[in-house]
Amino acid sequence: MDNDQVNPQSHATPNVLNPSQVEVVMVPLPAQGHLNQFLHLSRLISAYNIPVHFVGAAVHNRQAKLRVHGWNPNSTPNIHFHNFTASPFPSPPPNPAAPHKFPSHLIPSFAAANRHLSEPLGDLVRKLSSKTRRVIVIHDSVMASAVRDVVSMPNTEIYTFHTVSAFTIFLYFWETMRRVPSLELVEAKNRCIPVEVPAIRECFPTEFYDFVEEQYEFQNINSGNIFNSIRIVEKPYMDLMDKILEGKRNWAIGPFNPVSFSEDKTSNDDRHICLKWLDKQEPNSVIYVSFGTTTALTDEQVRELAFGLEQSEIKFIWALRDADKADIFNDGDETQVRKIELPKGYEERMRDMGIVVREWAPQLEILGHPSTGGFLSHCGWNSCMESITMGVPIGAWPMHSDQPRNAVLVTELLGIGTVVREWAHRDDVARADTVANGVRELMASEKGNEVRKRAEELGGAVRESVAEGGASRKELDSFIAHIYH
């Protein structure tokens, strides 16, 4: 779909400010879910006539621009991309047979970004601080070491952006701070803290957990925290974060993604094939299937998933791709490029029931289409926020990282999703009957209908929150006023 066909408004048009007073620098982690959120946040801030500088290796800036949906970053004059020269980093293919589903093959590129962006970032901030009243550096929570030297520069303030849910961040602090005594009464009075959640050590391999711990040592250098969330969705956890991080401001200014799309279909030839297919389907009749950019399914699991979708007799769009490499544009040795095979004759047999998308799918537009009635998802926070925004219920199949905890938030606490695959069975292949039953529960059961109704109601409230006078819009205005004055 042509980006220019999409109405890019996520929040109502703000009052513009004097661009010579404040400039913002974005420092994302070079992983798709992080790049995407930072770029969407750049759009929101740039709409206030504030110049935004998006920094990273050229390959990762190119990736962010290529994959964004809902607007065109190349036609947004206030966003400036800085392609820093980075030392070579390894870019091996993902390993679907790895003992942990976390994309450990990306960790070297994360570490390299923290090491090699520090110096050129410092040069940029120093240059900007010499000509503007204030420089605001917004960094990924796991890119803290890259900005640690910037805090001492003139006219500069640092803010941490947490790319996961407030619920997940709260649980991290809750566990690592050994249940802060001042919060014990909160736990006693507040049922928003589940009795059982997946242990954090189960969700990450040791190597990445240690990397996160290293980055969080620098959290005290920031002046505040930003969340891609909305208080109407995560108010209990934002309130708890306010208690944990006393003395620092916390802003929930999501959703970052656009919330509405143009109805103009005159340029139908430019629309993605799956959107044209959705136009022909009944409302809420299609389930969208995607496990994000960091999940590598085994061949056996792909086959079982394929048969499960067939057995469910529910129409589907399946975004079938391997996990990203650190450099998505370098295929390297073609013999190492994995070609995911479906059962022989499957796509032809499913021609009237579903569509398989092997290239980059326009997820936001798919979720926003009236024919989409459910989302079989890994529960990455990007996907959760997009699904919540569009009022689409989630069938939870978490794989790693924050996903198992997001699944608890979506299914148990918000009641806008169902469990398709239990986290306790993560090491086993989900058989076709498990997939089929999970899809049918979400799409064609009384429970699924109740969940869908709640999801639609919450989505409507979220979309209202970004309009003039809405809660999320006010919080974004508050952040802009804070950094400007």
C-alpha positions as CSV (number, residue, x, y, z in Angstrom):
1,M,0.0,0.0,0.0
2,D,1.3,3.4,-0.9
3,N,2.2,5.2,2.3
4,D,0.8,8.5,0.9
5,Q,-2.7,6.9,0.8
6,V,-2.7,6.6,4.6
7,N,-4.0,9.3,7.0
8,P,-0.9,9.7,9.2
9,Q,-2.7,11.3,12.2
10,S,-2.1,9.4,15.3
11,H,-2.6,12.3,17.6
12,A,-4.6,15.4,16.7
13,T,-2.5,18.2,15.1
14,P,-0.6,20.0,17.9
15,N,0.4,23.6,18.4
16,V,3.7,24.1,16.7
17,L,6.7,25.5,18.5
18,N,9.8,27.5,17.7
19,P,12.2,25.0,16.1
20,S,15.3,26.9,17.2
21,Q,14.7,26.3,20.9
22,V,14.7,22.5,21.2
23,E,16.1,19.6,19.1
24,V,15.6,15.9,19.8
25,V,18.0,13.0,19.2
26,M,16.6,9.4,18.9
27,V,18.9,6.5,19.8
28,P,17.1,3.2,19.1
29,L,18.3,-0.4,19.5
30,P,18.9,-1.9,16.0
31,A,16.0,-4.4,16.1
32,Q,12.8,-4.0,14.1
33,G,10.4,-3.7,17.0
34,H,12.5,-0.9,18.6
35,L,13.3,0.9,15.3
36,N,9.7,1.0,14.5
37,Q,8.6,2.5,17.8
38,F,11.3,5.1,17.7
39,L,10.4,6.2,14.2
40,H,6.7,6.5,15.1
41,L,7.7,8.6,18.1
42,S,9.8,10.8,15.9
43,R,6.8,11.5,13.8
44,L,4.7,12.5,16.8
45,I,7.4,14.9,18.2
46,S,8.3,16.4,14.8
47,A,4.6,17.4,14.4
48,Y,5.3,20.0,17.0
49,N,7.8,21.6,14.6
50,I,10.6,20.2,16.7
51,P,13.6,18.9,14.6
52,V,14.2,15.2,15.3
53,H,17.6,13.5,14.6
54,F,17.3,9.7,14.1
55,V,20.7,8.1,14.6
56,G,22.1,4.6,13.7
57,A,24.0,2.6,11.3
58,A,23.0,3.2,7.7
59,V,21.6,-0.3,7.3
60,H,19.3,0.1,10.3
61,N,18.1,3.5,9.3
62,R,17.3,2.1,5.9
63,Q,15.4,-0.8,7.5
64,A,13.3,1.6,9.7
65,K,12.3,3.7,6.8
66,L,11.5,0.8,4.5
67,R,9.3,-1.1,6.8
68,V,7.3,1.7,8.5
69,H,3.6,1.7,7.6
70,G,0.9,4.3,7.9
71,W,3.1,7.3,6.8
72,N,6.1,8.2,4.7
73,P,9.2,9.3,6.7
74,N,10.9,10.5,3.5
75,S,8.2,13.3,3.2
76,T,8.5,14.5,6.8
77,P,11.0,17.4,6.6
78,N,11.6,17.7,10.4
79,I,13.0,14.2,10.7
80,H,16.7,14.0,9.9
81,F,18.5,10.6,9.6
82,H,22.1,10.3,10.5
83,N,23.9,7.3,9.1
84,F,26.8,6.7,11.4
85,T,29.7,4.6,10.3
86,A,29.7,1.4,12.3
87,S,32.3,-1.2,12.6
88,P,31.4,-4.5,10.9
89,F,29.1,-6.7,12.9
90,P,28.3,-10.4,12.4
91,S,25.0,-11.1,10.7
92,P,24.4,-14.9,10.9
93,P,21.1,-16.5,10.0
94,P,18.6,-17.3,12.7
95,N,18.6,-20.8,14.1
96,P,15.1,-22.4,14.4
97,A,16.6,-25.4,16.3
98,A,18.2,-23.2,19.0
99,P,17.4,-24.3,22.5
100,H,15.9,-20.9,23.3
101,K,13.6,-19.0,20.8
102,F,15.2,-15.7,21.7
103,P,17.1,-14.3,18.6
104,S,20.6,-14.7,20.1
105,H,22.1,-14.2,16.7
106,L,21.3,-10.5,17.0
107,I,23.1,-9.9,20.3
108,P,26.5,-9.1,18.7
109,S,24.9,-6.3,16.7
110,F,23.2,-4.9,19.9
111,A,26.6,-4.8,21.7
112,A,28.3,-3.3,18.7
113,A,25.7,-0.5,18.5
114,N,26.3,0.5,22.1
115,R,30.1,0.5,21.6
116,H,30.3,2.2,18.2
117,L,27.5,4.8,18.3
118,S,28.8,6.6,21.4
119,E,31.5,8.7,19.7
120,P,29.5,9.9,16.7
121,L,26.5,10.5,18.9
122,G,28.6,12.6,21.2
123,D,29.9,14.7,18.2
124,L,26.3,15.3,17.0
125,V,25.0,16.3,20.4
126,R,27.9,18.6,21.0
127,K,27.3,20.3,17.6
128,L,23.5,20.7,18.3
129,S,24.0,22.0,21.9
130,S,26.2,24.8,20.5
131,K,23.4,26.2,18.5
132,T,20.1,25.4,20.3
133,R,18.8,26.2,23.8
134,R,18.2,22.5,24.7
135,V,19.0,19.1,23.2
136,I,16.8,16.2,24.3
137,V,18.3,12.7,23.8
138,I,15.7,9.9,23.9
139,H,17.5,6.5,24.1
140,D,16.3,2.9,24.1
141,S,16.4,1.5,27.6
142,V,19.0,-1.0,26.4
143,M,21.1,1.6,24.7
144,A,21.9,3.5,27.9
145,S,25.7,2.9,27.7
146,A,25.8,4.6,24.3
147,V,24.5,7.9,25.8
148,R,26.3,7.9,29.2
149,D,28.8,10.5,28.1
150,V,26.2,12.8,26.6
151,V,24.7,13.7,30.0
152,S,27.6,15.9,30.9
153,M,27.3,18.0,27.7
154,P,25.8,21.6,27.9
155,N,22.1,22.1,27.4
156,T,21.4,18.4,27.2
157,E,18.8,16.2,28.9
158,I,18.4,12.4,28.6
159,Y,15.1,10.5,28.6
160,T,14.7,6.7,28.6
161,F,12.2,5.2,26.2
162,H,10.9,1.7,27.3
163,T,9.8,-0.2,24.2
164,V,7.9,-2.8,26.2
165,S,4.7,-2.6,28.3
166,A,4.6,-0.7,31.6
167,F,3.4,-4.0,33.1
168,T,6.6,-5.7,32.0
169,I,8.8,-2.9,33.2
170,F,7.0,-2.8,36.5
171,L,7.5,-6.6,37.0
172,Y,11.2,-6.2,36.2
173,F,11.7,-3.6,38.9
174,W,9.4,-5.4,41.3
175,E,11.5,-8.5,41.0
176,T,15.0,-7.0,40.9
177,M,14.3,-4.6,43.7
178,R,13.2,-7.5,45.9
179,R,9.6,-6.3,46.5
180,V,10.2,-2.7,47.7
181,P,8.7,-2.4,51.2
182,S,6.9,0.8,50.3
183,L,5.0,-1.2,47.7
184,E,3.9,-4.0,49.9
185,L,0.6,-2.2,50.8
186,V,0.1,-1.6,47.1
187,E,0.3,-5.4,46.5
188,A,-2.1,-6.1,49.3
189,K,-4.7,-3.7,48.1
190,N,-4.2,-4.1,44.4
191,R,-5.2,-7.2,42.4
192,C,-3.4,-5.9,39.3
193,I,-0.3,-7.9,40.3
194,P,-0.8,-11.5,39.1
195,V,0.1,-14.3,41.5
196,E,1.9,-16.2,38.7
197,V,3.8,-14.8,35.7
198,P,6.5,-16.4,33.6
199,A,9.9,-16.0,35.4
200,I,12.1,-13.5,33.7
201,R,15.0,-15.9,33.5
202,E,12.8,-18.2,31.5
203,C,12.1,-15.4,29.0
204,F,15.7,-14.5,28.1
205,P,18.9,-16.4,27.6
206,T,21.6,-15.5,30.2
207,E,23.7,-13.6,27.7
208,F,20.9,-11.1,26.9
209,Y,19.7,-10.8,30.5
210,D,23.3,-9.8,31.5
211,F,23.3,-7.3,28.6
212,V,20.1,-5.8,29.9
213,E,21.4,-5.6,33.5
214,E,24.5,-3.8,32.2
215,Q,22.4,-1.2,30.5
216,Y,20.1,-0.7,33.4
217,E,23.1,0.3,35.5
218,F,22.9,3.7,33.7
219,Q,19.2,4.4,34.3
220,N,20.0,6.9,37.0
221,I,21.4,9.4,34.4
222,N,18.0,10.1,32.8
223,S,15.6,12.9,33.6
224,G,12.4,10.8,33.0
225,N,10.9,7.9,31.2
226,I,8.6,7.5,28.2
227,F,6.3,4.5,27.5
228,N,4.5,3.5,24.3
229,S,1.3,3.0,26.3
230,I,-1.9,4.6,27.5
231,R,-3.0,5.1,31.0
232,I,-6.5,3.9,30.1
233,V,-4.8,0.6,29.2
234,E,-2.1,0.3,31.8
235,K,-3.0,2.8,34.5
236,P,-2.3,0.5,37.4
237,Y,1.2,-0.2,36.2
238,M,2.0,3.4,35.3
239,D,0.9,4.4,38.8
240,L,3.1,1.8,40.3
241,M,6.0,3.0,38.1
242,D,5.4,6.5,39.5
243,K,5.9,5.1,43.0
244,I,9.0,3.1,42.1
245,L,10.7,5.9,40.2
246,E,9.9,8.7,42.6
247,G,11.4,12.0,41.7
248,K,11.2,11.3,37.9
249,R,8.4,12.0,35.5
250,N,6.9,9.1,33.5
251,W,4.9,9.7,30.4
252,A,2.5,7.2,28.7
253,I,2.1,8.8,25.3
254,G,1.0,5.9,23.1
255,P,-0.2,4.7,20.8
256,F,2.7,5.8,18.6
257,N,1.3,4.2,15.5
258,P,-1.4,5.9,13.3
259,V,-4.9,5.1,14.4
260,S,-6.9,5.9,11.2
261,F,-6.5,5.3,7.5
262,S,-7.8,7.0,4.3
263,E,-10.9,5.4,2.8
264,D,-9.8,6.5,-0.7
265,K,-9.4,3.3,-2.8
266,T,-9.1,5.1,-6.1
267,S,-5.5,3.9,-6.4
268,N,-6.5,0.3,-5.9
269,D,-3.6,-1.0,-8.0
270,D,-1.2,0.3,-5.4
271,R,-2.8,-1.5,-2.5
272,H,-1.2,-4.7,-1.1
273,I,-2.7,-7.9,-2.5
274,C,-3.8,-9.0,1.0
275,L,-5.8,-5.8,1.5
276,K,-7.6,-6.4,-1.8
277,W,-8.3,-9.9,-0.6
278,L,-9.6,-8.7,2.7
279,D,-12.0,-6.3,0.8
280,K,-13.9,-9.4,-0.4
281,Q,-14.3,-11.1,3.0
282,E,-17.1,-10.7,5.6
283,P,-16.5,-8.5,8.7
284,N,-14.5,-10.1,11.5
285,S,-14.1,-13.3,9.5
286,V,-10.4,-13.4,9.0
287,I,-7.6,-14.2,11.5
288,Y,-4.2,-12.5,10.8
289,V,-1.2,-14.8,11.7
290,S,2.2,-13.3,12.4
291,F,5.0,-14.0,14.9
292,G,7.0,-10.9,14.3
293,T,10.6,-10.4,13.1
294,T,12.5,-12.3,15.7
295,T,10.8,-15.7,15.6
296,A,12.3,-18.6,13.7
297,L,9.8,-21.6,13.6
298,T,11.1,-25.1,12.9
299,D,10.0,-26.8,9.7
300,E,7.9,-29.2,11.8
301,Q,6.1,-26.3,13.6
302,V,5.4,-24.6,10.3
303,R,3.8,-27.8,9.0
304,E,1.6,-28.2,12.1
305,L,0.6,-24.5,12.0
306,A,-0.4,-24.9,8.4
307,F,-2.5,-27.9,9.0
308,G,-4.0,-26.3,12.1
309,L,-5.1,-23.3,10.1
310,E,-6.7,-25.6,7.5
311,Q,-8.5,-27.7,10.2
312,S,-9.9,-24.6,11.9
313,E,-11.9,-23.7,8.7
314,I,-11.3,-20.0,9.6
315,K,-10.1,-17.7,6.8
316,F,-6.6,-16.4,7.4
317,I,-3.8,-14.2,6.3
318,W,-0.4,-15.7,7.3
319,A,2.7,-13.6,7.3
320,L,5.3,-16.4,6.9
321,R,8.8,-15.1,7.2
322,D,12.0,-16.2,8.9
323,A,13.5,-14.1,11.7
324,D,15.5,-11.1,10.7
325,K,19.3,-11.1,10.5
326,A,21.2,-8.2,12.0
327,D,21.6,-6.9,8.4
328,I,18.4,-7.7,6.6
329,F,19.7,-6.5,3.3
330,N,22.7,-8.8,3.2
331,D,21.8,-12.4,2.3
332,G,25.4,-13.4,2.4
333,D,26.0,-17.0,1.4
334,E,22.8,-18.0,-0.5
335,T,23.2,-21.6,0.7
336,Q,22.5,-20.3,4.2
337,V,19.3,-18.5,3.2
338,R,16.4,-20.6,4.5
339,K,13.4,-21.2,2.3
340,I,10.4,-22.0,4.4
341,E,8.5,-24.8,2.7
342,L,4.8,-25.4,3.2
343,P,3.2,-28.8,2.6
344,K,3.0,-29.7,-1.0
345,G,-0.1,-28.2,-2.7
346,Y,-1.0,-26.3,0.5
347,E,-1.3,-22.8,-1.0
348,E,-3.3,-23.9,-4.0
349,R,-5.6,-25.9,-1.7
350,M,-6.1,-22.9,0.6
351,R,-6.6,-20.5,-2.3
352,D,-10.2,-19.7,-1.3
353,M,-9.6,-19.9,2.4
354,G,-6.4,-18.0,3.1
355,I,-3.4,-16.1,1.7
356,V,0.2,-16.6,2.6
357,V,2.4,-13.4,2.5
358,R,6.1,-14.1,2.3
359,E,7.3,-10.5,1.9
360,W,6.8,-7.7,4.4
361,A,3.1,-7.5,5.3
362,P,1.3,-4.2,6.0
363,Q,0.4,-5.3,9.5
364,L,-1.2,-2.1,10.7
365,E,-3.5,-1.8,7.7
366,I,-4.4,-5.5,8.0
367,L,-5.4,-5.1,11.6
368,G,-7.3,-1.9,10.8
369,H,-9.4,-3.7,8.1
370,P,-13.0,-4.5,9.1
371,S,-12.7,-8.0,7.8
372,T,-9.9,-8.8,10.3
373,G,-11.5,-10.3,13.5
374,G,-8.5,-11.8,15.3
375,F,-4.7,-11.8,15.5
376,L,-2.7,-14.9,16.2
377,S,0.4,-13.3,17.6
378,H,3.6,-13.7,19.5
379,C,2.6,-10.8,21.7
380,G,5.5,-8.5,20.9
381,W,4.6,-5.0,22.3
382,N,4.5,-3.4,18.9
383,S,1.9,-6.0,17.8
384,C,0.0,-5.7,21.0
385,M,-0.3,-1.9,20.7
386,E,-1.3,-2.1,17.1
387,S,-4.0,-4.7,17.8
388,I,-5.3,-2.8,20.8
389,T,-5.5,0.4,18.8
390,M,-7.5,-1.3,16.1
391,G,-9.8,-3.1,18.5
392,V,-8.7,-6.6,17.4
393,P,-8.6,-9.5,19.9
394,I,-5.3,-11.4,20.3
395,G,-4.7,-15.2,20.2
396,A,-1.6,-15.4,22.4
397,W,1.3,-17.6,21.4
398,P,4.4,-16.0,23.2
399,M,7.9,-17.0,22.1
400,H,10.5,-15.1,24.2
401,S,11.5,-11.7,25.8
402,D,8.6,-9.6,27.1
403,Q,6.1,-11.6,25.1
404,P,5.1,-14.2,27.8
405,R,4.3,-11.3,30.2
406,N,2.5,-9.3,27.6
407,A,0.4,-12.4,27.0
408,V,-0.6,-12.4,30.7
409,L,-1.5,-8.7,30.4
410,V,-3.6,-9.2,27.3
411,T,-5.5,-12.4,28.3
412,E,-5.8,-12.3,32.1
413,L,-5.7,-8.7,33.0
414,L,-7.2,-6.8,30.1
415,G,-9.4,-9.7,28.9
416,I,-8.9,-8.8,25.2
417,G,-7.3,-12.1,24.2
418,T,-7.3,-15.9,24.5
419,V,-4.4,-18.3,25.0
420,V,-3.6,-20.4,22.0
421,R,-0.3,-21.8,23.2
422,E,0.6,-22.0,26.9
423,W,4.0,-20.7,27.8
424,A,4.6,-23.8,29.9
425,H,4.6,-25.9,26.7
426,R,7.0,-23.6,24.8
427,D,9.6,-26.3,24.2
428,D,7.1,-28.6,22.5
429,V,5.8,-28.5,19.0
430,A,2.2,-27.2,19.0
431,R,0.2,-29.8,17.1
432,A,-2.4,-29.0,14.5
433,D,-5.3,-29.7,16.7
434,T,-4.0,-27.3,19.3
435,V,-3.7,-24.6,16.7
436,A,-7.1,-25.3,15.2
437,N,-8.8,-25.3,18.6
438,G,-7.1,-22.1,19.6
439,V,-8.1,-20.3,16.4
440,R,-11.7,-21.5,16.7
441,E,-11.9,-20.3,20.3
442,L,-10.8,-16.8,19.3
443,M,-12.8,-16.6,16.1
444,A,-15.9,-18.7,16.5
445,S,-16.9,-19.2,20.1
446,E,-18.9,-17.4,22.8
447,K,-15.7,-16.6,24.7
448,G,-14.1,-15.2,21.6
449,N,-17.1,-13.0,20.9
450,E,-16.9,-11.6,24.5
451,V,-13.2,-11.0,24.1
452,R,-13.8,-9.3,20.7
453,K,-16.4,-7.0,22.3
454,R,-13.9,-5.9,25.0
455,A,-11.2,-5.4,22.5
456,E,-13.4,-3.2,20.3
457,E,-14.5,-1.1,23.3
458,L,-10.9,-0.7,24.4
459,G,-9.7,0.2,20.9
460,G,-12.4,2.8,20.6
461,A,-11.3,4.4,23.9
462,V,-7.7,4.3,22.8
463,R,-8.5,6.1,19.5
464,E,-10.5,8.7,21.4
465,S,-7.5,9.3,23.8
466,V,-5.3,10.7,21.0
467,A,-7.8,13.2,19.8
468,E,-7.8,16.9,20.9
469,G,-8.5,16.9,24.7
470,G,-7.9,13.1,25.0
471,A,-5.8,11.6,27.8
472,S,-3.0,10.4,25.6
473,R,-2.9,13.7,23.7
474,K,-2.7,15.7,27.0
475,E,0.2,13.5,28.2
476,L,2.1,14.0,24.9
477,D,1.4,17.8,25.2
478,S,2.7,17.6,28.8
479,F,6.0,15.9,27.7
480,I,6.5,18.5,24.9
481,A,5.9,21.4,27.3
482,H,8.3,19.8,29.8
483,I,11.2,19.5,27.4
484,Y,10.5,22.9,25.9
485,H,10.4,25.0,29.1
